[in-house]
Amino acid sequence: MKSRDSDDTGSFQALARRDEVIANGKTTNESPKLIGIAADHGGFALKQYLTDRLRQASCQVVDFGNRDLAPNDDYPQFVVPLARAVARREVFRGVAICGSGVGVCVAANKVGGVRACLLHDTFSAHQGVEDDDLNVICLGGLVVGNALAWELVHTFLAARFVGADHHRRRLAQVAEVENRVSTERYWNGPVKVLGGNRRL
């Protein structure tokens, strides 16, 4: 009888079946449909629904948590590991959920190599991937219903980066800022307030 840690333990398929976070150093070449998902209490119910729908659609899902409904949990604990796995290409793409979707979007975008966006419409769900190589979709569990959330996730996962030169050029500029290579190129002077004595 094979133990829980049998020969196929290191494979994407085994990890996805066991709902475990992948170890460092893996790539998506073996399983291009391995999807990471994470949520706090505000997105927990939607995470459960989307996980079921993804599996019904023959996607393998890695659940980064929370695994239980915990009213006082904190979204960075689950979303940051998801974002790191996306950045390392351990999962194909990520789905991050909190109450509004805003918090998980902020947290995911702090991880280098992640391009996360809060989405509410299908146009942005596919265009964000096609033009901007979006790799994490963020949703508000208290904002979008199950049907719309599934339509958004399905659209996001089906889309592919077009890779046009102008898109690559813009992404390179974003990466330059992200890597802090030459931020002065984008802003050389002090902030100026326009309009006299107007207060912000």
Beta strands, then each sheet from edge to edge (+ up, - down):
strand 1: 34-39
strand 2: 60-63
strand 3: 93-98
strand 4: 116-118
strand 5: 136-140
sheet 1: 2+ 1+ 3+ 5+ 4+
end
